[in-house]
Amino acid sequence: MPVSAPWDPVRERRRKVQRWTLLANRVGYLLFAVSFAVFVIGFALGFTGPLVTVVVLTLVVGSVLLAPSIVISYGIKAAERDDRAAGR
């Protein structure tokens, strides 16, 4: 019978942060896609104030979500890799 690993609060916290990071990644990339689509619409029909506002806001909010979530996700992957290498 395989022995289960003991409960580790650090790994549990890491999993929670990883879930939020995944959500931030998905929302950030979705906002970039919306920004691109609205930009193409604005290019085809002419840029108006509201279209430009949507493009800028979605780019800014997408960047604010994506930048830290990408860095944090790399940190989580490195920590997991380090734990596996150390036999934890």
C-alpha positions as a LaTeX table, in Angstrom:
\begin{tabular}{lrrr}
\hline
Residue & $x$ (\AA) & $y$ (\AA) & $z$ (\AA) \\
\hline
Met1 & 0.00 & 0.00 & 0.00 \\
Pro2 & 1.56 & 3.35 & $-1.06$ \\
Val3 & 2.28 & 5.83 & 1.68 \\
Ser4 & 0.72 & 9.24 & 1.11 \\
Ala5 & 2.85 & 12.32 & 1.54 \\
Pro6 & 2.23 & 14.33 & 4.69 \\
Trp7 & 0.20 & 17.51 & 4.40 \\
Asp8 & 2.45 & 20.46 & 3.62 \\
Pro9 & 1.05 & 23.96 & 4.24 \\
Val10 & 3.61 & 25.53 & 1.90 \\
Arg11 & 2.58 & 23.32 & $-1.00$ \\
Glu12 & $-1.09$ & 23.90 & $-0.22$ \\
Arg13 & $-0.55$ & 27.68 & $-0.31$ \\
Arg14 & 1.45 & 27.29 & $-3.51$ \\
Arg15 & $-1.46$ & 25.42 & $-5.13$ \\
Lys16 & $-3.88$ & 28.18 & $-4.14$ \\
Val17 & $-1.59$ & 30.86 & $-5.57$ \\
Gln18 & $-1.17$ & 28.77 & $-8.71$ \\
Arg19 & $-4.95$ & 28.63 & $-9.23$ \\
Trp20 & $-5.23$ & 32.43 & $-8.93$ \\
Thr21 & $-2.25$ & 32.84 & $-11.24$ \\
Leu22 & $-3.88$ & 30.62 & $-13.85$ \\
Leu23 & $-7.07$ & 32.68 & $-13.65$ \\
Ala24 & $-5.10$ & 35.94 & $-13.99$ \\
Asn25 & $-3.28$ & 34.51 & $-17.03$ \\
Arg26 & $-6.50$ & 33.52 & $-18.73$ \\
Val27 & $-8.24$ & 36.82 & $-18.03$ \\
Gly28 & $-5.15$ & 38.79 & $-19.08$ \\
Tyr29 & $-4.84$ & 36.99 & $-22.40$ \\
Leu30 & $-8.58$ & 37.31 & $-22.95$ \\
Leu31 & $-8.30$ & 41.08 & $-22.44$ \\
Phe32 & $-5.43$ & 41.17 & $-24.95$ \\
Ala33 & $-7.63$ & 39.32 & $-27.46$ \\
Val34 & $-10.48$ & 41.78 & $-26.86$ \\
Ser35 & $-8.06$ & 44.66 & $-27.31$ \\
Phe36 & $-6.83$ & 43.22 & $-30.60$ \\
Ala37 & $-10.36$ & 42.62 & $-31.88$ \\
Val38 & $-11.51$ & 46.13 & $-30.95$ \\
Phe39 & $-8.37$ & 47.58 & $-32.54$ \\
Val40 & $-9.13$ & 45.76 & $-35.81$ \\
Ile41 & $-12.73$ & 47.01 & $-35.69$ \\
Gly42 & $-11.48$ & 50.53 & $-35.04$ \\
Phe43 & $-9.00$ & 50.25 & $-37.89$ \\
Ala44 & $-11.73$ & 49.11 & $-40.28$ \\
Leu45 & $-14.47$ & 51.53 & $-39.19$ \\
Gly46 & $-12.47$ & 54.45 & $-37.89$ \\
Phe47 & $-11.21$ & 55.08 & $-34.40$ \\
Thr48 & $-13.67$ & 56.83 & $-32.13$ \\
Gly49 & $-13.19$ & 57.85 & $-28.53$ \\
Pro50 & $-14.95$ & 54.85 & $-26.98$ \\
Leu51 & $-13.07$ & 52.36 & $-29.18$ \\
Val52 & $-9.73$ & 53.88 & $-28.26$ \\
Thr53 & $-10.71$ & 53.84 & $-24.59$ \\
Val54 & $-11.61$ & 50.14 & $-24.76$ \\
Val55 & $-8.34$ & 49.30 & $-26.52$ \\
Val56 & $-6.22$ & 51.20 & $-24.02$ \\
Leu57 & $-8.09$ & 49.94 & $-20.94$ \\
Thr58 & $-7.99$ & 46.31 & $-22.00$ \\
Leu59 & $-4.27$ & 46.57 & $-22.78$ \\
Val60 & $-3.51$ & 48.21 & $-19.43$ \\
Val61 & $-5.62$ & 45.85 & $-17.32$ \\
Gly62 & $-4.37$ & 42.83 & $-19.27$ \\
Ser63 & $-0.77$ & 43.91 & $-18.69$ \\
Val64 & $-1.38$ & 44.53 & $-14.99$ \\
Leu65 & $-2.79$ & 41.00 & $-14.68$ \\
Leu66 & $-0.31$ & 39.21 & $-16.93$ \\
Ala67 & 3.02 & 40.64 & $-15.83$ \\
Pro68 & 2.95 & 39.47 & $-12.20$ \\
Ser69 & 1.06 & 36.26 & $-12.96$ \\
Ile70 & 3.68 & 35.15 & $-15.49$ \\
Val71 & 6.52 & 35.86 & $-13.07$ \\
Ile72 & 4.73 & 34.13 & $-10.19$ \\
Ser73 & 3.94 & 31.08 & $-12.31$ \\
Tyr74 & 7.62 & 30.69 & $-13.22$ \\
Gly75 & 8.49 & 30.98 & $-9.53$ \\
Ile76 & 5.98 & 28.30 & $-8.60$ \\
Lys77 & 7.30 & 25.97 & $-11.30$ \\
Ala78 & 10.88 & 26.53 & $-10.11$ \\
Ala79 & 9.90 & 25.87 & $-6.49$ \\
Glu80 & 8.15 & 22.63 & $-7.45$ \\
Arg81 & 11.14 & 21.56 & $-9.53$ \\
Asp82 & 13.45 & 22.33 & $-6.58$ \\
Asp83 & 11.24 & 20.35 & $-4.20$ \\
Arg84 & 11.31 & 17.33 & $-6.52$ \\
Ala85 & 15.09 & 17.56 & $-6.89$ \\
Ala86 & 15.51 & 17.73 & $-3.10$ \\
Gly87 & 13.24 & 14.73 & $-2.65$ \\
Arg88 & 10.51 & 16.62 & $-0.82$ \\
\hline
\end{tabular}
